Amino acid sequence: SLQEENLLGIQKRLMEHKMPVGISAILYGESGTGKTETVYQIARKSGRPVFHVNIGDILSEWHNATEKKLGELFVQYQKMVEQCRSRKEPMPICLFNEADVIFGRRLNPPRQAVEISENRTQNILLEQMERMEGILIATTNMEGNLDDAFSRRFLFKIKLEKPDLQVQKKIWRDKLDWLSEESAHKLAH
């Protein structure tokens, strides 16, 4: 789906049906299953830059600051999409790592000012996901903590399992090709 000609075809069909054209996916699984690395490998294989969102930089204790930063973030991402489009380059991937922090369950009804602000931030994020033209990939260790509204917006939900011993051994040999079979086995174990 992320090969450029396939992506453009998918987006064209979505547009014809008056649906949002942004492609969104979530990779979930235990810590250490390679979710973030998978996003970078997808980007490398499809020739796409990664617009990595540092959620810690977005969240603020100041009233309305998080919402403002989130809006600015999507403006920056859209500019990057347009630059890539004008240069006929593959559009970038917007990566939200550890997404459960911001894509978590909304409190209904919110009881405190902090909860109201968090819900407002999530509503802005939902709107941006609907309007975006690009590719958003989120990662999380806690898929069950996602708000249902976010969960419905992900076109692809991919669970990554911990690799078994044989796969771990292969990873070690792939990364360090000088390792002996026995050493790779010990490291994997």
C-alpha positions as CSV (number, residue, x, y, z in Angstrom):
1,S,0.0,0.0,0.0
2,L,2.9,2.4,0.6
3,Q,4.6,2.0,-2.7
4,E,3.9,5.4,-4.3
5,E,1.8,4.3,-7.3
6,N,-0.3,2.0,-5.1
7,L,-0.7,4.8,-2.5
8,L,-1.8,7.3,-5.1
9,G,-4.3,4.8,-6.5
10,I,-5.8,4.1,-3.0
11,Q,-6.0,7.8,-2.3
12,K,-7.7,8.4,-5.7
13,R,-10.4,5.8,-4.9
14,L,-10.9,7.2,-1.4
15,M,-11.4,10.7,-2.9
16,E,-13.9,9.4,-5.5
17,H,-15.9,8.0,-2.6
18,K,-15.6,11.3,-0.7
19,M,-13.6,9.7,2.1
20,P,-10.6,11.0,3.9
21,V,-7.4,10.3,1.8
22,G,-5.0,10.0,4.7
23,I,-3.6,6.5,5.3
24,S,-3.2,5.6,9.0
25,A,-1.8,2.5,10.7
26,I,-1.0,1.4,14.1
27,L,1.7,-1.1,15.0
28,Y,1.2,-2.6,18.5
29,G,2.8,-5.3,20.6
30,E,5.1,-5.9,23.5
31,S,8.1,-3.7,24.2
32,G,11.1,-4.8,22.1
33,T,9.1,-6.2,19.2
34,G,10.6,-3.7,16.7
35,K,7.6,-1.4,16.1
36,T,9.6,1.8,15.7
37,E,12.3,0.0,13.7
38,T,9.6,-1.4,11.4
39,V,8.4,2.1,10.6
40,Y,11.9,3.1,9.7
41,Q,12.4,0.0,7.5
42,I,9.0,0.7,5.8
43,A,10.2,4.3,5.2
44,R,13.5,3.1,3.8
45,K,12.0,0.4,1.6
46,S,9.4,2.9,0.2
47,G,11.9,5.8,-0.1
48,R,10.0,8.0,2.3
49,P,11.2,10.5,4.9
50,V,10.0,10.1,8.5
51,F,8.5,13.1,10.3
52,H,9.0,11.8,13.9
53,V,6.7,13.4,16.4
54,N,8.2,13.7,19.8
55,I,5.1,13.6,22.0
56,G,7.0,15.0,24.9
57,D,7.6,18.2,22.9
58,I,3.9,18.6,22.2
59,L,2.5,18.1,25.7
60,S,2.4,21.2,27.9
61,E,1.1,22.1,31.3
62,W,0.1,25.5,30.0
63,H,-3.6,26.1,29.0
64,N,-4.1,25.6,25.3
65,A,-0.4,25.2,24.5
66,T,-0.7,21.5,23.7
67,E,-3.5,22.1,21.3
68,K,-1.6,24.9,19.6
69,K,1.6,22.8,19.3
70,L,-0.4,19.9,17.9
71,G,-2.0,22.2,15.3
72,E,1.5,23.6,14.3
73,L,2.8,20.0,14.0
74,F,0.2,19.1,11.4
75,V,0.9,22.4,9.5
76,Q,4.6,21.4,9.4
77,Y,3.7,17.9,8.3
78,Q,1.4,19.2,5.6
79,K,4.1,21.5,4.3
80,M,6.5,18.6,4.1
81,V,3.8,16.6,2.2
82,E,3.4,19.5,-0.3
83,Q,7.2,19.9,-0.8
84,C,7.5,16.2,-1.5
85,R,4.5,16.3,-3.9
86,S,6.0,19.3,-5.8
87,R,9.4,17.5,-6.2
88,K,7.5,14.3,-7.2
89,E,9.0,12.5,-4.2
90,P,7.2,10.0,-2.0
91,M,5.2,11.6,0.7
92,P,6.6,11.4,4.3
93,I,5.4,9.2,7.1
94,C,4.2,11.0,10.2
95,L,5.3,8.8,13.1
96,F,3.7,9.0,16.5
97,N,5.8,6.7,18.7
98,E,4.3,5.5,22.1
99,A,1.0,6.9,20.8
100,D,-1.1,5.7,23.7
101,V,0.1,8.8,25.6
102,I,-1.9,11.0,23.3
103,F,-4.3,8.6,21.6
104,G,-5.6,7.2,25.0
105,R,-9.2,7.0,26.2
106,R,-11.1,10.2,26.6
107,L,-12.9,10.9,29.8
108,N,-16.6,11.4,29.3
109,P,-17.6,13.7,30.9
110,P,-14.4,15.3,31.8
111,R,-14.4,16.4,35.5
112,Q,-11.3,18.6,35.8
113,A,-9.6,21.3,33.7
114,V,-6.8,18.9,32.9
115,E,-9.2,16.3,31.6
116,I,-11.1,19.0,29.5
117,S,-7.8,20.0,28.0
118,E,-6.7,16.4,27.2
119,N,-10.1,15.7,25.6
120,R,-9.8,18.9,23.5
121,T,-6.3,17.8,22.4
122,Q,-7.6,14.4,21.4
123,N,-10.5,16.0,19.5
124,I,-8.0,18.2,17.5
125,L,-5.9,15.1,16.8
126,L,-9.1,13.2,15.5
127,E,-9.9,16.2,13.2
128,Q,-6.4,16.3,11.9
129,M,-6.4,12.6,11.2
130,E,-9.6,13.1,9.2
131,R,-8.1,16.0,7.1
132,M,-4.6,14.8,6.6
133,E,-3.5,13.8,3.1
134,G,-0.4,11.9,4.2
135,I,0.6,8.8,6.1
136,L,0.3,8.5,9.8
137,I,1.8,5.5,11.6
138,A,1.5,5.2,15.4
139,T,3.2,2.7,17.7
140,T,2.1,1.5,21.1
141,N,2.7,-1.2,23.7
142,M,-0.8,-0.6,25.1
143,E,-3.3,-1.0,22.2
144,G,-6.1,-1.7,24.6
145,N,-5.7,1.8,26.1
146,L,-6.6,3.6,22.8
147,D,-9.8,5.6,22.6
148,D,-12.3,3.8,20.3
149,A,-12.6,6.9,18.0
150,F,-8.8,6.6,17.3
151,S,-9.0,2.9,16.9
152,R,-11.7,3.2,14.2
153,R,-9.6,5.7,12.2
154,F,-6.6,3.3,11.8
155,L,-7.0,1.6,8.4
156,F,-4.3,-0.9,9.3
157,K,-3.8,-2.5,12.8
158,I,-0.7,-4.7,12.9
159,K,0.3,-6.7,15.9
160,L,4.0,-7.4,16.2
161,E,5.0,-10.5,18.2
162,K,8.2,-11.1,19.9
163,P,10.5,-13.1,17.5
164,D,11.2,-16.7,18.4
165,L,14.8,-17.9,19.1
166,Q,15.5,-18.8,15.4
167,V,14.4,-15.3,14.2
168,Q,16.4,-13.6,16.9
169,K,19.5,-15.7,15.9
170,K,18.9,-14.6,12.3
171,I,18.7,-11.0,13.4
172,W,22.0,-11.2,15.2
173,R,23.7,-12.8,12.1
174,D,22.1,-10.2,9.8
175,K,23.4,-7.3,11.9
176,L,26.8,-8.9,12.7
177,D,27.6,-11.1,9.8
178,W,31.0,-12.1,11.3
179,L,29.2,-13.9,14.2
180,S,29.6,-17.6,14.4
181,E,26.4,-19.7,14.4
182,E,27.1,-20.7,18.0
183,S,27.7,-17.1,19.1
184,A,24.5,-15.9,17.4
185,H,22.6,-18.7,19.2
186,K,24.0,-17.7,22.6
187,L,23.1,-14.1,22.0
188,A,19.6,-14.9,20.9
189,H,19.1,-17.2,23.9
